[in-house]
């Protein structure tokens, strides 16, 4: 059953053309069951009067039209004209609603043509059918969503199991890697052991070679040591013989020097004894001379003192022995001096006059005697020092010779010890070499055995390592394959999940849109119930109006067909102007524009001014600037005197060509100005809400 129709005057459009200034009322025609589906028609007040006049001839008890005012007075009123237009708009809305709720008047052909209900009824029928189909589709979508949610849960379970399988495969792969690492560590340890064994064998060989070289070096050292020992023995014997000869010579020289010193000492002692006796005689003679020559007593006393000192020095020289020879000479000189002094005293006896001179001579002799005694003491000390030096030199030389002999003997003993130690070491080396040679042989045999065992073990571990590497590669390939499969499965599940979520979101949006439409329908029904009179029938009982054959054109698809999307509807857009009409009392022509969009065909009436306004809006909005090539030109305007039927037919063809040029370009089809002119907003908004 087709929905009932509602009409409402939404606004008033004022035309300020000086030749034809008038007001047009924009009427919104919608479905009571689907309030958001609507289209608009524009009618002048005189068209309302013509409709009222026509319906009054057919029906009685029609409501009256609101009062008419002149357009000039409305324009001159300025701001008050808005209030007047609003009052008339509400009156005309009530008038139309009263006509539509009447079951007989609502089906009148004049009212159907006035509101273009023929095309609208078909459109609303399709939309109502589409709403019904949408309800069924929504229920099916809900079932699909529920199925998708179940599938999503199963997919999550599968994904969890896949993750668990992947984790197990990863654990197996890790375990295989650990085994491979352990085997690799064992292989490295075996290789290191082999390397250590190889190094030990090389070191053993090197040690054997070094031991052989040391044995050869010891033999050469032993030979050199023997030669050095023989040479040292020869040098020691020669040095001992030379030392003995030199010692004997030194001893003989020392003995001869001692004999000479002893003889000199004895001669010095004899001379000292003679000098002592001569001194005593001289002292006696000097005493006699002192008695005789009292005047020279002092000189004699001094001479006596000098003599005493000389005697004392002589005794000291005798005690010194080392200066005996020179002391004797000094004593002899002193004796001669004493003799001269005594002669001088004797001469003084006889010659008294020369006493002073004799005293002076005695004093001189005494000084000479003291000097001689000092010189004799010095010479005796020097001789003693020389003898001591000779003895110390002889003793030191003897000690040095003894030390040299002892050192030579010590060196000989050390060389003998070294020779014995070298012989012992050589014997020990020979024994050690024999033992080491045996050990080296055993070590080489053990090393060869160990090398063979290690090579076998290496081959074994190498084979095991290759096997494990193959298993590891197989496990890696299996893990990579499982990972890729799980990744692909996860991506597939993720895509399905995203599609399910998008479907859920779309279903939620459609449910919200359906809820909004239901609320609008409820509100629309409430408003419509307020407008109905107490005795009028319900709107839902209004039968579908029979469309006029003169207004329909073209075949339409079945009511159950699904309307296309906005893009598909615009791509399939077609326009034509099959006819032009002029109603009684009107001086202008209206062109019937047939619009085909997505299987729906309807017609709208447009005046030339509507074409001109739309053309100017497209020029202003920049659509013409984006046009590829020259923008289509609107046919020029003509005066009323030339607007006969031939003019209308020619203008119809020009306007049809103009619309066809506009519709041919996607840029123009998508502009809001052309869509508003063709009243495509109903279909496009409907499709956009569903999308």
URZI-V927147 format. One line per field, one symbol per residue. ss: DSSP state (@ for helix, = for strand, . for the rest). Layout:
ss: ???
This chain:
ss: ....===========......==========......=======@@@@@@@@@@@@@@............@@@@@@...@@@@@@@@@@@@@@@@@@@@@@...@@@.@@@@@@@.@@@@@@@@@@@@@@@@@@@@@@@@@@@@@@@@@@@@@@@@@@@@@@@@@@@@@@@@@@@@@@@@@@@@@@@@@@@@@@@@@@@@@@@@@@@@@@@@@@@@@@@@@@@@@@@@@@@@@@@@@@@@@@@@@@@@@@@@@@@@@@@@@@@@@@@@@@@@@@@@@@@@@@@@@@@@@@@@....@@@@@@@@@@@@@@@@@@@@@@@@...@@@@@@@@@@@@@@@@@@@@@@@@@@@....@@@@@@@@@@@@@@@@@@@@@@@@@@@@@@@@@@@@@@@@@@@@@@@@@@@@@@@@@@@@@@@@@@@@@@@@@@@@@@@@@@@@@@@@@@@@@@@@@@@@@@@@@@@@@@@@@@@@@@@@@@@@@@@@@@@@@@@@@@@@@@@@@@@@@@@@@@@@@@@@@@@@@@@@@@@@@@@@@.......@@@........................@@@@@@..========........========..=======.@@@@@@@@@@@@@@..................@@@..@@@@@@@@@@@@@@@@@@@..@@@@..@@@@@@...@@@@@@@@@@.
